[in-house]
Amino acid sequence: MNKNNKKFYRFRQLTLKDIPNLHKMYEALSNESKRFYYSKIYGKPKGLTWFLAQIAFMISLTPLKKIVLHIYPEHIYFIIGAFNSQNELIGFAHFVIHNRLSNGKFIARLGIAVKDDYQNKGIGSQLMKELLNLAKNQNVGKIYLKVHPKNTKAIRLYQNYGFRIANQNINSPEMELYL
């Protein structure tokens, strides 16, 4: 602990070795957290989409990523993890490339989740900061996300980082940020 009695957390890009812990962390989320961050690609196998995402993870977390980014960049993942002092994965944020803007920069979709016991400790904010820096370094020009309308903490976090509502869908508004 530091002088202010705050715990230290480490943030880094995930590797292939982290994938099992990523799924384990997602499965450990409460039903309420999963309601706000529903995923077809994390956690227990959920069919073909889940399986294909695992292949995308494997490519995204190896040197092949650089080659694939030039050939077919869609579905390449960039994932930042938050780790506690026991090196346990306690949160993650990712963006996945989906398309390109007319200026050639990438369009990416963002997702973020923090274990229930670690929420409201600034981890989501730090993950967002790390992820946006990574996105800028990877030629991302626009990041978007969908958010549950009752997830006010997440909406506030996104707005604090400059995200604006782009589509006012009643079930899940879409927010976007141009970098």
N, C-alpha and C positions, 0 to 999 in steps of 0.2 A: 504494500500500500504506500501511497505517497503522503506528503505532508498534509494534504487536505482530506485524508482518510478515504480517498477514492480508489477503487480497484483499477488495475491496469488490464487492458485487453489488447490483444494483438490482432492486426488486420493484414491479410495477405491474399493473393490470388490462390485459388484452390488448385490442387494437382489431382492426378488420377487416383492417388492413394486416399484422397478425401471423399471420393464419391460415396462409398458405403456409409460414412458418417453423415454426409449430406442427407441421404435418404432416412437414416435413423433419426436425425434431428427433426426432419419434417414430420415423421410419424409421431414424435414426442409432443408436437404442438397440440394444444387443447382443441376441442371441437370448435370453440369460438374463434380461435386464431385461424383454423382451417376454413372457417366460414368466410373470413376476410381474405385469406390467401389460399384459395382452392387451386390445386395443381394436378394436372394429369401426368406430369413428368417426374415428380418427386415422390418418394415414399415407396410403398409396396407396388409391385407390378400391376398395371391397370390396362393392359392390352397393347395393341400395336403401336399406338402413339407413344406410350411409355418406352417400349422397346426401341423405337427409332430415336427417341430422345437420348437414350443411353449411348447409342452409336454417335450421335452428335456431340455428347459430352466427351466421349473418348477422343474424337478428332479434335475437339476444341481445347483439350487439356494436354495436347502433345505438340511437338514441332510441326506436325502436319497442318496445324491451324494456319500458319503463314502461307502455305501453298494454297490451301482451300480458299482462303480469303481473296486471293487473286482470281481464282477460277470460278467459284460458286460460293459467294460469301453468306448467302442466306442460311440461317440456322446454326451459325457459329456462336457459341456461348462464351462470355467473359464473366467469371464468377469470383467475387470477393467474399472471404469468410472472416468471421469474428471469432476469436478463440479466448477462453478464459485462462487463468493461470495454470490450470491442469491440462491445457492444450485441448480442451473439449470444444467442438464446434457449437457455438451458441447463437449464431445468426449468419445469414448470407444475403447478398444482393447480387443480382445478375442482370446483364442485358444480353439480348440475343438479336443478332443482325436480321433484319427482315427485308430491306430494300435499299434503294439509293435515292437521294434527292437529285434534282436536276443539276446541281453543282458537283455531283460525284461523291459527296459525303454520304455516309451510311445513315439509315433510319433503324433504330433499335427499340425493342420493347423491354421494359424494366420490370423486375420483380424483386421483392424484399420480404424477408421474414426473420423474426427474432424469437428465440425460445421464450415462453411465457414468463419464466422466472427472471429473465434478463430485460424485459421490456421496461420502458420509462427510465432508462439509465444512460441515454445518449448513444446507445449502440447503433440504433437505426440511423441516426443522424450521421454518425461517423462512417457507417457503411455507405450512405448516400454520398458523402463527400469523397470517399475513396473511389466509388464507382464512377462518379461524374468526372473525376480526374482521369481515370482509366479511359472513359469514353472519349474525352477530348484527345487523348494520345492515340486513339485508334481510329481517328477520322470520322467520328460519329457527329453528325450535324443536327440530328433530332432524336429525342428519346420520348416515347409515349408509354402510357400505362392505363389500365382500367382499375378503378378502385370502387369498393363497395360503398354506397352512399352513407352508410352508418359508421364507417371507419373514419371518424373525424380526426383521430390522432394522426393517421396516415395522410389524410388530405392536408392537414396543417403542416406536416413535415414536408410534403411535396411542394406546397405553396411557399414555404420558407426557402426552398431551393430554387424558386422561380417558375415552377410548373404552373400552367394555366389550364383551365377547363376548355377543352376543344370541342367536346360533344357532350351535351347534357342528357345522355341516355338515363332514364329514370332508374334502371336496374344497376348500371355500373357506368358512371361518367368516365369519359376518356380525358386524360390530362396529357399535356405535352410541354416539352421544353426544347427550345432551339439553343444549341451550343455555339 
